[in-house]
Amino acid sequence: MMNLFIKGISVCLFTFGLLGNAHAILPIEKLDSYKGAKAYLVQTKALPMVDIEVSIDAGDRYDPAGKSGLADMVAGLMNYGVKSEKGVLTEAQIADEIADLGANIGLSVSGERAILRIRSLSRKDLRDRAVQLAAAMLSAPTYDSKIVEREKQRTITSLLEAETKPEFVLERRFKKSVYGNYPLADSPTVKSVAAVSVNDLVQFHKLFYRGDRMIVSIVGDVDRAQAEEIVKALLKQIPASGQPIAKLPELERSPVEPLAQREIQIPFDSQQAHIAMGMTAVARNNPDYFPLLVGNYVLGGGGFVSRLMAEVREKRGLAYSVFSYFIPGKENGIFQAGLQTKNDQAALALEVMSSTTAQFIADGPTPSELVAAKANLVNGYPLRIDNNRKLLDNVSSIAWNDLPLDTMDVWTKQVEAVTLEQVKTAFQKYLAMDRMKIVVLGAKNK
């Protein structure tokens, strides 16, 4: 039912044209605000479909102390019973209606936001029914006590199973290490999920699910007038505003610490050691985003052509895969690198990953690496926007991160404009090896 961890996605918006090397830009239209919500549209006529997303500023970071998982449950239970214009709809009736429409309506939660997505045929009668159902989920979930208890037990069972998986344990401990005192440091536990009550769900929904905390993004076979009708129908029963919400604390930069304080060894019965290394980094709207994006492609984001892959896998055979990436959010972000290796090779693999990263921070990429990275990013750009769902991902991210609406016009130019000095300066400004948190799970302690 619940997506406990959802990684951030890269923001791209540029589409390949139908004529060879020509690039055809699909404009983002800003729609009229309604109930305090922002709304955006990209019209595409290739298919008789419409994809809609409602982003709500109601992510995991707003979970109260001791009740991690609340935000996830609030969204996850929306399709398990709603009050609609037709009366109360049960989870079975909701599922039947979605199936009858041939539509998809899904809910998910990340650290920053909750997301409701609709995919429907653009034919008005079917589209209107899908939107009407989604509107009921957004505005009037019932949170029936019996269903809440049932789903809590399912979630607890899933958590207990997940705790036997090294990837889950590593990611949870790594988050705790990097985020420190920031709310995203806490992850759902059996105890925190059990502590959530029906009243908690109702109050959280009442506080956060309102127009001034929502953004609607629409991609598909609808015109501006139809899109604005969709927005009004979706938010018709949503309040425009509500009580003041306490401001979140700032995420403090990972501190300089000796290795003994930054590294955590976790004994775990697994075939391989799982290693994560990282620290706080930048938000998506940071002016150094593009130098970091291009530089990380060279370091660990470019798959088999990356430095980390060459040093860890190709030269030494220490791991099948090794990676690094930036996860930029609206207000902050993190950098993470990681790999899996044999338990008896964990120390060496970590040393190679660390030394390779340190050298890159110090020296940056070579001229040929920079040229290749920029070419790969630019040439691969159309694949990130080759269907409506991917396009919606990117429209949504542009809107959520308050990026300029001409982002699609300048994205490739911004990549191409990155210089060696900009990459080196940005990496030295935001990353430092004496700030890197390290979690090693499964390896035997010396």
N, C-alpha and C positions, 0 to 999 in steps of 0.2 A: 504493500500500500504506500509505503513512504520511501522517498529518495533521500537518504541521509546525507549523502555526499554527492554534490554535483559540481564538476569542475567548470571553471570558466571557459569561455570560448573566445577565439580571436575575432576582432571586429574587422570585417571586410565588406565592401559593397561596391562591386564592379562587375559588369557582365559582359561576356564575349559576344560580339555582334555576329550576325549571320553571314557577313561578307569577309571571309578569310581572316585577315589580321585587324579588321576594323573593330573598334570597341564601341558598343552601344550602351549608353548610360541610362539607367532607369531612374527618373527623378523621384525623390521623396517629397510628397505633398504634406504640408502641415494642415491638419483639419481644424475646424473650430473647436475650442475647448468646451467641454460639457461636464457639469458637476465638479469643476476644478481639475478634471483629468485632461492630460495632453493626448493628442491622437494624430496618427500619421498613416499615410496611404502610399503604396506603390501599385500602380495599375499594370497588370499583365493579362494579356488576352489569349495566350497560347492554349490554355486549358479552361474548361468551364468550372473552375474551382475557386474557392476563396479560403485563405488561411488567416486566422485571427489570433492575436495574443493579447492578453491583459496581464501586464506586469504590475505587481502590487508591492509597495515598500513594506514588506511584512515577512522578511526572511528569518533565518535561524538566529541572527544576531539580536533579535528582540526576545528570545526565550528568557523567561524569568529565572533567577537563580534557583537551582534545584529542580527545574522542570524543562530541561533540554529535551527537545522533540515536540514541544507544544506547537510551534509554528508549522511544523511538518504535519502534525495531526489535524490542525485546523483546516489546512488545504486538502489533505488526503481524504478527509471524511465528507467533503462537500458533495461527492456523487453517491453518497450512501443514504440519502434522504433529503428532500427539499420541500418547501412550501411554494407552490406555483399558483398561477391563475386558475389552474384546474383542480386545485386542492393539494393535499400532501401526496407526493410521489415517493414510493419506496425505491430502494436500490435496484430491485428487479424491474420496476417500471422504468426507471431511468435507463438501465441497460437495454431494455427492449426498445425504447424510443430512439436511442442512439443507433442501435442496429437497424431499425426500421428506416432511419434516415440515411443509412450508409455513411454516417459521419464519424468523426473522431473527436472526443472531448477529453482532454487529459489535464492533470494537475501535477505540479512539481514544486519543490522548494529548494532554493540554494541559500548560501549564507546571507546574501543581500535581499533577495526578493522571492515572492511566491509568483507562480506563473500559471495561468489558465490558457489552454490552447484549444482552438476549434478548427477543424478542417471539414468543409462541407462543399457539396456542389453549389454553384453560384445561382442556380435556379431559385427564384425568390421564395416560393412556398417552402422548399426544403431548407434554404438558408435561414429563413425567419424562424422556423421551428427549432433549428439547432441553436440559434442565438437566444431564443426565448428560454430554452432549457438551461443554457449556460448562464443566463442572467439570474435564473432562480438559484443556481448553485452559488453564484457570487454573493447574492443578497440575502438568501433565506435558507441556509442549511439547517436541518432540524437537530442534528447531534443527539439522536436517540440514545438514551443511556445504555440500553442493552447492546446496541451496535458499537458504541464507544468502548465498552468493556471487552467485547469480542475482538475488536481491532487492536486494542491495547495488548491483549494476550498474544495476538498474532505477531505484533511488533516485538514484544518481549522474546518470543520464541525465535524470531529472526535475529535479534541481537545476540542471543545466547549462541546461536549457530555461527554468526559472524565472528564472534570472539574466538572461535577455533581457527579462523583463517588469518594467516600472517599479514596479508595485504591490509586487511581491515584494522588489525591491531597497530600496525606500523603507521598508517595514515592518521589514526586517532591520536596516537602519541606525538606524532610530528606536528599536527595542528596545535596541540596543547603547548608544545615547546616553542613554536614560532609565535603564536598569538599571545602568549603570556597572560596578562590580565584582561585582554580584550574579550568581549562576549563570545566570539567565534572559537575561543580556545576550548569551550565545553562541547562535548558530544553527548548524544542521547545514551542513557544507560538504563538498565532494568529498573533501577530505583527511580530515576527521573521520569520515565514513561509511566510507571505505576502511580506516581504522584499527581498526574494530570487528571483533573476532574471535568465533568461536563460544563460546570460553571466557568472554569478556566478557558475552555474552548469558546464558549459564548462571549465572554468578555474580551478575549483577544480578537475575535472576529469583529466585534462591535467597535473596538478601538482602532484597528488597522485597516479594515476593509471599507474604504471610503474614497470618494472621487479624487480628493486632493493628494492621494498617495498612489494613484493609478496612471498607467500609460497604456493606451490601446494602439497596437500596430496591426495594419491590415495589408495583405498582399493578395492580389488575385483579380478575377474577372468581375470587378465592380467599379463604377465611376464614383466621383466625389460625393454626389448627392446620396447614392446608395450607401457609401461608407459612413457618412454622417448619420444616416438612419440606423445603421448597425451600432454605432457608438451609443446613440441615445437609447436604443432598445436594450443594450447590454447593461447600461448604468442607470436605467430608469428608476429602479428601486434602491439604488445605492445613495447613502447620504453624501452630501458634498464635502462635509468636514466633520470634525468631532473634537473630543477633548485634546488638550495639549499632550504631546508625547515627549517623555524625557529624552534629552539629547544623549547620544551614545558617547562614550569616552573615545579619545583619539587612540589610534593604534601606535604605540611607541616603537621606534626603530629598534631592531634587535641590538642589544648592547654588546660592547666589546667585552669578552670574557676569556679566561684561560680555557684550554681544550677540555680539561677535567670537568668544567662546569657546563660546557656546551654539548658534550657528547653523552648520550644515554645508551647503555647496553641492556637489551631486554632478552633474557633467556627464553627460548621458544623451541618447541619440538617440531622442527620443520626440516625438509630436505635441503633447503637453501637458506642462506642469510639474505635478508632484505634490508637495504640501506637507503635512507633518505637524508638529504642534506639541503639546507636552505635558510632563508631569512626573509624579513620584510622587504618589500620593494616599492613599486610605484602603482599609482592609479592609471586607468586607461587614458585619461585626458592630460597626462603629464607630457610636457613638450619633448622629453627624451624617450618617449615610447618607441618611436621608429628606430633610433640607433640601438636600443635594447632588443627590439624585435629582430633586426638584421643581424646584430652580433650574436644573439642566441641561436640563430639558424646555424651559424658557424660552430658555436660551442657544442650544442647538444640537441638542437631542434631540427636539424636537417637529416635525421635518420642515418643512413650508411655513409653520408658524406661529412658527418660532423667530427669534430676533434675528439670528443669523448668516445665515440664509437671506434675511431681509429686507434686510440691509445688503449682502451679497455678491452675491446673485442678483437680487432684485427691484429694488433701487435702482440697481445698477451693472452688472448683467449680466456679472459676472466669472467665474461658474462655474454649471454646471447644478445641482450639489449641493454642500453644505457641511454639516459635522456636528461634533458634539462628544459625548463620552460618558465616563463613569467606568467602569473595568473593575475592580471590587472582587474581590479574592481572599480566601482564608481568612486570610492573614497580612499581606498588603499589597495595594496596587493602584496603578493609574495613571490619569491623565486624558489624553485625546487629542482633538485637533481636527484637521480636515483638509479638503482640497479639491483639485480639479484645475482647471487653467485654462490659457489660452494662454501659451506661453513668454514673450511680450513683456508679459504682464499679471501675471506672477508677483509682482513686487515690490509692485504696488498691491494685489493680492488678499491677500497676506500682511499688508500694513499694515492693511487693513480688518478682516481676521480678528483680528489682534492688538489693534487699538484697540477693537473691539467687545467682545472678551473682557475687556480691561482695564477698560472702562467698567462692564461687568456685575459684575466683582469689586468695584469701588469702590462702586457704587450699588445693586446687586441688582435684582430685578424691580420693576415697578410693581404696585400693588394689583390692577389688572385682569389683568395677566399672570399673577400668582400664582393668582388665582381660576380662570382658564382652564386653567392647567397642572394644577392639582389636579383639576378636573372631568374633563379628558381622561384623566388617569392612572386615576382611579377608574372612570370609565365604560368605559374600554378594558380594564379588568382581566379581565373574563370571557373575553376573546378569548385570553388567555395561558394558559388552563387548560381549553380546550374539547375536549380529547381526552386519552386516557390517556398519550400520549407527552409532551405538554406538562406534564401533571400530574406525570409521573415526573421531568422536568427539575427541577421546583420542589421536589418532595419530596427529591430528591437534593441540591439546593443547600442546602436548609434543614439537612439532616443533615451535609453536608460542612462548612458554615460554622458549625456549632455554634449555630444559631439556636434560639430557643424553639419548642417544638412548637405553641404557640398563635399562631405567626406569622400563620397564615391568619385567625385571629380578629381580629387588630388591624391588619392591613396597611392597609386603607383608612382606618381611624381615624388611623393614624400619618401618612399622606399628608395627610389633611384637617386635622390639627393643626399642620402646618408654618406658621410665620409669616414675614413679610417680614424681620424682624430675624434669625431663625434662618438663613435663606438667606444673607443678607448676611454674617453672622458666620462661617458655615461656609466660604463661598467665600474670604473673606479669611484664614481660618485655614489652609486647605490649598492654595490656589493663589496664585501670585505671578508676575507677568510677568517679573521678573528671575531667575526659576528655570526658565522654560520652555525646553526644548530645541526646536530648530527644524531640520527637515531639508527642503531644497528640492532636488528631483531633476528635471533636465531643462532648467531655466531657464538661459539664458546668463548667465555672470558679467559684471558691469559692469567 
